[in-house]
Amino acid sequence: MKTFHKFATLTLMIIAVSAYGFSQKAPAKTTPLNLVRGIVGPVGSNTSWSGYSALSQISGGGVIPIASSSTVFYLGFTAGATADINNLVLYTTARRGLTITAVTPVKLGGVSNPSINLASTAVCPVQPLSVNNPCIVRLDPVTLSLSALNDYYLVVYFTANDPNNSAIGATQPSFGQSSLNGWFINGDESRLTAGQSIPSGNNGAPPDFLMYVMNQ
């Protein structure tokens, strides 16, 4: 009788534990979400970037109200074997303002001056690169929550006098169906400081390189 009691008690405990386990919901997976409307439709190619800064504006007016403590930028390449980036940075301004209020380093692989091996299938799985098959490179997450009260400017400066950069191509949207704007300037615009102004350019044009801005 004593043995049976132990067995019955153990059985009841197993059933109770199993029922508890099944009653617990699995942790919800975080879904990748756009923080702004990214590039829509086909892309063209803008080549030869040695010594140029590509500036992309993320307007506060286009920020989707999604709670996220991090921001991830995705760059698109349409040609080239190696992209030698001298510096990556994100400037913050007040909404519709041009005065820089914050400077945030942006990195790839833990550094702000990466060389991207576009010829590697580990980086760009489908070769060769083209407008029909752009390579999308995900930069490291930035600990930053985008706000509708600010505008943001991603700057990618490509090393000057670099034959690798003369051969790379940037994605350039064929249709302007995006809240992203962009322009480019010959020279290094990636080392401005708070209090300085965003350099002017052909603002209102589709961005070069920047394809998506996401929460992960």
Helices and strands as residue ranges (DSSP letters): H 2-23, E 43-47, E 52-58, G 60-62, E 72-79, E 82-94, E 100-105, E 115-117, E 135-138, E 150-158, H 163-167, E 169-173, E 180-186, E 210-214
